[in-house]
Amino acid sequence: MRAHANPITFLASAIALLAAMPQANADEFGFSTYGLGAAAFGAGVTPPAGIYITSVSGFYQGEINTPVTFGDVTLQAGAKVRFFQQALNGLYVPEQKVLGGNLGIGVTIPVGHNDLSATITGPLGNSFHDETAGWGLGDITTRMQLGWQDGDFAHLTYVQVVAPSGRYAVGFQPIIGLSRPGIDTGWAFTWIEKTSKLQFNGAVGVTFNFENVTTDYQSGTDFHAEWAVGREVSPGLVVGVVGYDYRQLTGDSGSGAVLGPLEGSVDAIGGGASYTTLVGKTPLILNARYYQEYNVERRWDGSMTIFSGTVKF
């Protein structure tokens, strides 16, 4: 079937394109509003009608390899971050079909803890070492997606909006939100080859960032790709390899971009697993994955671990 051939061709082409793309520019704070690693096993599946609640725990630790703008100060190379985030996501899928597909409407509310250690250069050029840590609300994301199922092949298109609702303060502070609105749109697929029990997943998206009006910093437009390849090793259990890639497509601007259009990129690879079962009559989906970043230019360089559990009501 042509639907079975297209996803693999597309995924190979996307990886080749990423390898050929020139190094691009770095967002303010060295982080993007889109959470890399969000799409993995089942990336292209919109579930049947119902209400789905997902709890997600993520831990990232890394070190910056270049000076990065942080509000009105600059963090020098060697700064370290340890970031924990706990998020609650709700997804509503109505019974009514739209354009022959399943509509999904969701919202994600995160809280997090940020621990920073860095040598800081202030607005007047003075440098000193400091540490800061704290809890707070993260940036709330709303999402709409539309997905279709054609035999063993599922795919969806989505758009999501990031609201600058998280804890934020100018300067060397344990920020949880990035104080910049964003719109992310993309496409994802899942293809399950039943004979070999292999599962292929991919997702690509573009993030359009709006200005951080507090610092007059306009981050550029981002491109991200994620993938997961696994095999069902026992009923309900899929184990495999996961990864993500990030490039910024346009440069930063605004008077707050004092370091200019920093060039940067990041790739990551790791392992993951997904387990689907029933607790009584309630469907439960558990996911775990680990990413190790590499090929990092002018961004945080580290590793990330994500756990999630989804139940249907």
C-alpha positions in Angstrom: 0.0 0.0 0.0 1.3 3.5 -0.9 0.6 4.7 2.7 3.1 2.1 4.0 5.9 3.3 1.7 5.6 7.1 2.2 6.4 7.4 6.0 9.8 5.6 5.7 10.8 7.6 2.6 9.8 10.8 4.3 11.7 10.0 7.5 14.9 9.2 5.7 14.5 12.4 3.6 14.0 14.5 6.8 17.1 13.0 8.5 19.2 13.7 5.3 17.8 17.3 5.2 18.8 17.9 8.8 22.3 16.6 8.2 22.7 19.0 5.2 21.2 22.1 6.8 23.7 24.8 7.9 24.0 25.5 11.6 21.4 28.1 12.5 20.6 30.4 15.5 19.9 29.9 19.2 16.7 30.9 21.0 16.8 33.2 24.1 17.9 31.3 27.2 19.1 28.5 25.0 15.7 26.7 25.1 12.8 26.4 22.7 9.1 26.7 23.7 8.5 23.3 22.0 9.5 20.5 24.4 11.8 18.3 22.4 11.1 14.6 22.9 7.4 15.1 23.3 6.6 12.8 20.3 7.8 9.2 20.3 5.9 5.9 20.2 2.3 6.4 18.9 3.2 9.9 17.7 0.7 9.8 14.8 -2.2 8.2 16.7 -5.3 10.2 17.7 -7.2 7.8 20.1 -10.9 6.9 19.8 -13.5 9.2 21.3 -13.1 9.8 25.1 -11.3 11.9 27.7 -7.6 11.1 28.3 -5.5 12.3 31.2 -1.7 12.0 31.0 0.8 12.7 33.8 4.3 13.5 32.5 7.6 13.7 34.5 10.7 15.0 32.8 14.3 15.7 34.1 16.9 17.5 32.1 20.5 18.2 33.1 23.1 19.9 31.0 25.9 22.5 30.5 26.0 25.4 28.2 28.9 25.5 25.7 28.7 29.2 24.8 27.6 32.5 26.4 23.8 32.8 26.4 21.5 35.7 27.0 19.5 35.3 30.2 17.3 38.4 30.7 19.6 41.4 31.2 22.6 39.2 32.1 24.8 36.8 30.2 25.6 33.2 31.4 29.1 32.3 30.5 30.1 28.9 29.0 30.2 26.2 31.6 26.9 27.2 33.2 25.0 24.2 34.5 21.2 23.5 34.7 19.1 20.8 36.4 15.5 21.1 35.4 12.6 19.0 36.6 9.1 19.3 35.2 5.8 17.7 36.1 2.9 18.3 33.7 -0.8 17.3 33.5 -2.3 16.9 30.1 -6.0 16.5 29.2 -7.1 15.4 25.8 -10.8 15.4 24.6 -11.7 13.4 21.5 -15.4 13.9 20.5 -17.5 11.3 18.8 -18.2 13.4 15.8 -15.8 13.0 12.9 -14.2 16.0 11.2 -13.1 15.6 7.6 -13.2 11.9 8.1 -10.8 12.0 11.1 -10.8 12.2 14.9 -10.5 15.7 16.4 -8.5 16.1 19.6 -8.5 19.2 21.9 -6.0 19.3 24.6 -4.3 21.4 27.3 -1.1 20.9 29.2 -0.4 22.6 32.6 3.2 22.2 33.8 5.0 23.0 37.0 8.8 22.8 37.4 11.9 23.2 39.5 15.0 24.9 38.0 18.5 24.8 39.5 21.1 27.0 37.9 24.8 27.4 38.6 26.8 29.9 36.5 29.4 32.6 36.1 27.3 35.7 35.2 28.3 38.9 33.4 25.9 41.7 34.3 24.8 44.8 32.3 27.8 46.8 33.4 30.3 44.1 32.5 30.9 42.8 36.1 31.3 39.0 36.4 30.6 36.8 39.4 29.6 33.2 40.2 26.1 32.5 41.6 23.6 29.7 42.1 19.8 29.9 42.1 16.9 27.5 42.4 13.1 27.5 42.7 9.7 26.1 41.9 7.0 27.6 39.7 4.2 27.3 37.1 5.3 26.6 33.6 4.0 27.9 30.3 0.5 26.5 29.6 0.0 24.9 26.1 -3.3 24.4 24.3 -3.5 22.1 21.3 -5.8 21.0 18.5 -5.1 18.0 16.3 -6.9 16.1 13.6 -5.9 12.5 13.0 -6.8 9.7 10.5 -6.3 5.9 10.5 -5.8 3.9 7.4 -5.2 0.2 8.3 -1.8 0.0 10.0 -0.9 3.7 9.2 -2.1 6.6 11.4 -1.2 10.2 11.0 -2.2 13.6 12.3 -1.7 17.3 11.9 -1.7 19.7 14.8 -1.4 23.3 16.0 -0.6 24.3 19.5 -0.3 27.6 21.3 2.1 28.4 24.1 1.0 31.0 26.6 3.7 32.9 28.6 2.1 31.9 31.9 5.1 30.5 33.7 7.3 31.9 36.5 9.6 34.5 35.0 11.8 37.4 36.2 14.5 39.3 34.4 18.0 38.4 35.3 19.6 35.4 37.0 16.4 33.8 38.2 15.1 30.2 38.4 12.6 30.8 35.5 10.2 28.0 34.7 8.5 29.8 31.7 10.2 31.6 28.9 8.1 34.8 28.7 7.5 34.4 25.0 4.3 33.3 23.3 4.7 30.7 20.5 2.7 28.8 17.9 3.9 25.3 16.9 2.4 23.4 14.0 3.3 20.0 12.5 2.6 16.5 11.2 3.2 13.1 12.8 2.8 9.5 11.7 2.8 5.9 13.1 3.1 2.8 11.0 2.9 -0.7 12.5 4.2 -3.5 10.4 2.2 -6.4 11.8 4.3 -9.3 10.4 7.6 -8.2 12.0 5.8 -6.3 14.8 8.0 -3.2 14.0 6.6 0.3 14.7 7.9 3.4 12.9 7.1 6.8 14.2 8.0 10.3 13.1 7.0 13.9 13.7 8.1 17.3 12.2 7.1 20.7 13.2 7.8 24.4 13.0 7.7 26.8 16.0 6.9 30.5 15.4 8.1 32.5 18.4 6.8 35.9 19.4 8.7 38.7 21.1 9.6 38.6 24.8 8.4 42.1 25.5 10.1 42.2 28.9 13.6 41.9 27.3 12.8 43.1 23.8 14.2 39.7 22.5 12.7 38.2 19.4 13.7 34.6 19.0 13.7 33.1 15.5 11.7 30.4 13.9 12.5 26.8 14.9 12.4 23.4 13.1 12.2 20.2 15.1 12.0 16.5 14.1 11.4 13.5 16.4 11.4 9.8 15.7 11.0 6.4 17.3 11.5 2.9 16.0 10.5 -0.1 18.1 9.4 -3.7 18.1 6.6 -5.3 20.1 8.6 -7.9 22.2 5.6 -9.1 24.1 1.9 -8.3 24.1 1.5 -4.5 24.7 5.2 -3.9 25.2 7.2 -1.9 22.5 10.9 -1.4 23.0 13.2 0.6 20.7 15.3 3.6 19.8 14.2 7.2 20.0 15.7 10.6 19.0 15.1 14.2 18.2 16.8 16.9 16.1 16.5 20.7 16.3 17.5 23.6 13.9 16.6 27.2 14.1 15.6 28.6 10.7 15.8 32.4 11.2 17.9 34.7 13.3 17.1 36.4 16.6 16.6 40.1 16.7 15.6 43.0 19.0 17.7 45.2 21.3 17.8 42.3 23.9 19.7 40.0 21.5 23.1 41.5 22.6 25.1 38.5 21.6 23.7 38.6 18.0 22.4 35.7 16.0 24.1 32.8 17.8 24.5 29.8 15.6 23.3 26.5 17.1 21.7 23.1 16.8 21.2 19.9 18.7 20.5 16.2 18.0 19.7 13.4 20.5 19.4 9.7 20.5 18.4 7.2 23.2 16.2 4.3 24.2 12.5 4.0 25.0 9.6 1.7 25.8 5.8 1.9 25.7 3.5 -0.5 27.5 -0.3 -0.7 27.0 -2.5 -2.7 29.4 -5.8 -2.7 31.2 -6.3 -1.9 34.9 -9.7 -3.4 35.4 -11.5 -2.0 32.4 -9.5 1.2 32.2 -6.9 1.4 29.5 -3.4 2.5 30.7 -0.4 3.5 28.6 3.0 3.8 30.2 6.0 5.4 28.4 9.6 5.8 29.3 12.5 7.2 27.3 16.0 8.6 27.7 17.8 11.0 25.3 21.5 11.8 25.2 22.3 15.0 23.2 25.2 15.3 20.8 26.3 17.6 17.9 25.4 20.5 20.1 26.2 24.0 19.0 25.4 27.1 21.2 22.7 25.4 23.2 22.5 23.5 26.5 24.2 20.1 26.1 22.9 17.3 28.2 20.5 14.4 28.7 16.8 14.1 29.3 14.6 11.4 30.9 10.8 11.3 30.4 8.1 9.2 32.1 4.4 9.3 31.3 1.2 7.5 32.1 -2.1 7.9 30.3 -5.6 6.7 31.3 -8.9 6.9 29.5 -12.2 8.1 31.2 
